[in-house]
Amino acid sequence: MTKPTEILCVGSVLWDVIGRSSSHMRAGSDVPGRITRLPGGVAMNIAMTLRRFGLTPALLTAIGTDEEGRELLASCRRMGMIIDHVYISEDLPTDRYMAVEGANGLIAAIADAHSLEAAGDKILKPLSDGALGSAATPYSGLIALDGNLTLALLTDISNSPLFGAADLRIAPASPGKAERLLPLLAHPGATIYVNLEEAGLLCHKKFNTSAQAAAGLLDNGARRVLVTDGGNAASDGNTIGLISSDPPEVLVTRVTGAGDTFMAAHIAAEAGGANRDDALGAALQAAADYVSGDTSL
């Protein structure tokens, strides 16, 4: 029997291939380290963290029928995620992400999410065909949406009645894709999760603090935003007011997936009834535990 859906995770589900070294690195560095392959992608990272907090996410994404796709679906199933609504493509390969991290942080990364982009609105069919909702009775629960979708599809989503009743939690896939979220900025049901750089790109302005960035996004039409700034204070701003909190001080051992962990932990805390201050604190603690290596996604 399929578990009840508590939140939809819409976007990239792929394989993360990540090389990590304890050495400081620069362009051209050739150093010893470890290379891992793990399930990843923004939607997947959020889903994995939600599972840690006891929620049951359903995935809306595109995965190929290749060996990598079959392995990925099996991993999702083992982790207790709902994969009934995944778009399975016969002709598109399973997407991948590759990153290199050193002691001085992320050195470089390449996201190959071309299959997700090519699948387009096919991944959203369960929201219109009655499986999860329809135009007449739109899905009214939580949806975590990531910016790996194309600008055209995100624009359609911003105007679609299928998303009109949802509690939308939205994150860019990377700073390079942050501006794709502009059509969704003023969506009445949207909460936007960004870092300081991404906030600046959305506002076409440089900010010095997360509080400044949150205020800037609200001035640009956002209804609610959460802005992180690494080891500096993070902020939660909405039409009522703005709050900020400092993250715990930890030794950083990894960075890929930290923002997704923050977002998922915040969603889980609010789903459990936490107020704004407590939810922000819980999200910062979860992200700190993750970057310090004390927990996995």
Beta strands, then each sheet from edge to edge (+ up, - down):
strand 1: 7-10
strand 2: 14-20
strand 3: 34-40
strand 4: 57-60
strand 5: 62-64
strand 6: 87-89
strand 7: 96-102
strand 8: 105-112
strand 9: 142-146
strand 10: 167-171
strand 11: 190-195
strand 12: 224-229
strand 13: 232-238
strand 14: 242-245
sheet 1: 4+ 1+ 9+ 10+ 11+ 12+ 13- 14+
sheet 2: 3+ 2- 7- 8+
sheet 3: 5+ 6+
end
